Amino acid sequence: MDPNFPLTLMEWKLIPIPGAKDKYIDKKIIGNVKNNFKGTLPEVRVEFTVYDEKGTQIAIVSENTYDLKPGKIWNFEMTVTHDVEKVKPKGLYCVPPRELKSLEVMEE
């Protein structure tokens, strides 16, 4: 990943939903994204590609958050409404503040 990109997908996993009775709504993706930017990001989105047991792509799912402060971590959770065998991260996206011309990241 580009070290100058303002977001980091820190961790994620596909987990079963306890007590789920419908095989099409029995899993969710949980994880977290960190804002490495020096300012607040007005909108952040994470996307995952969803695959069935044959390895066929069956969906793309996403979740958004707003006003992610600098250095903060967003803990996301999204229900997957398909018969899912695995998922892969597809992308992280953000809308920069309007007043900025570039996204300068914080030093570690």
C-alpha positions in Angstrom: 0.0 0.0 0.0 1.1 3.6 -0.7 2.7 5.0 2.4 1.3 8.4 1.5 -2.3 7.1 1.4 -4.2 8.5 4.4 -5.9 5.2 5.4 -4.8 1.8 6.7 -6.9 -1.3 6.8 -5.5 -2.6 10.0 -7.3 -5.9 10.4 -10.4 -7.7 9.3 -12.2 -11.0 9.4 -15.3 -12.9 8.2 -17.1 -14.3 11.2 -20.4 -16.2 11.8 -23.3 -14.4 13.3 -24.3 -16.3 16.5 -27.8 -17.8 16.3 -28.3 -16.9 12.6 -31.0 -19.1 11.1 -30.7 -18.0 7.4 -27.7 -19.2 5.5 -27.8 -16.1 3.4 -27.5 -13.8 6.4 -25.2 -15.8 8.7 -21.9 -14.0 8.4 -20.4 -10.5 8.9 -17.1 -8.8 8.2 -15.6 -6.9 11.1 -12.4 -4.9 11.1 -10.9 -1.5 11.5 -9.4 1.3 9.5 -7.0 4.0 10.8 -6.9 7.6 9.6 -3.2 8.5 9.0 -4.0 11.9 7.7 -3.3 15.1 9.6 -6.9 16.2 9.4 -10.4 14.9 9.6 -11.6 12.9 6.6 -15.3 13.8 5.8 -16.1 10.4 4.3 -14.3 7.0 4.4 -15.4 3.8 2.7 -14.1 0.2 2.9 -15.1 -2.4 0.2 -14.9 -6.2 0.1 -15.3 -8.6 -2.7 -17.5 -11.6 -1.7 -17.0 -15.1 -3.1 -19.1 -18.3 -3.0 -17.8 -21.9 -2.3 -16.8 -22.2 -6.0 -14.6 -19.1 -5.8 -17.0 -17.1 -8.0 -17.4 -13.4 -7.2 -21.0 -12.9 -6.1 -21.0 -9.4 -4.7 -19.1 -6.3 -3.5 -20.1 -5.0 -0.1 -19.2 -1.7 1.5 -19.5 0.4 4.6 -19.0 4.1 5.2 -18.2 6.4 8.1 -18.1 10.2 8.3 -15.8 12.7 9.9 -13.0 10.3 10.9 -10.6 12.4 13.0 -6.8 12.3 12.6 -5.2 9.2 14.2 -8.5 7.7 15.0 -9.5 4.1 14.3 -12.9 3.2 12.8 -14.3 -0.2 13.9 -16.6 -1.3 11.1 -19.1 -4.2 10.9 -21.1 -5.2 7.8 -23.5 -8.1 7.4 -23.0 -10.1 4.3 -26.3 -11.1 2.7 -25.1 -13.9 0.4 -24.0 -17.6 0.8 -20.4 -16.6 1.5 -17.3 -18.7 1.6 -14.6 -16.0 1.6 -14.1 -12.3 1.2 -11.1 -10.2 0.1 -10.5 -6.4 0.6 -11.3 -4.6 -2.6 -10.5 -1.0 -1.6 -10.3 1.9 0.8 -11.6 5.3 -0.3 -11.8 8.7 1.2 -13.1 12.2 0.4 -10.4 14.8 1.4 -11.4 18.0 3.1 -12.4 20.6 0.4 -9.9 23.1 1.6 -6.9 20.8 0.9 -5.0 20.3 -2.3 -3.3 17.1 -1.1 -3.5 14.5 1.6 -0.5 14.7 3.9 -0.1 11.8 6.2 1.1 11.8 9.8 4.6 10.6 10.7 4.8 7.3 12.6 
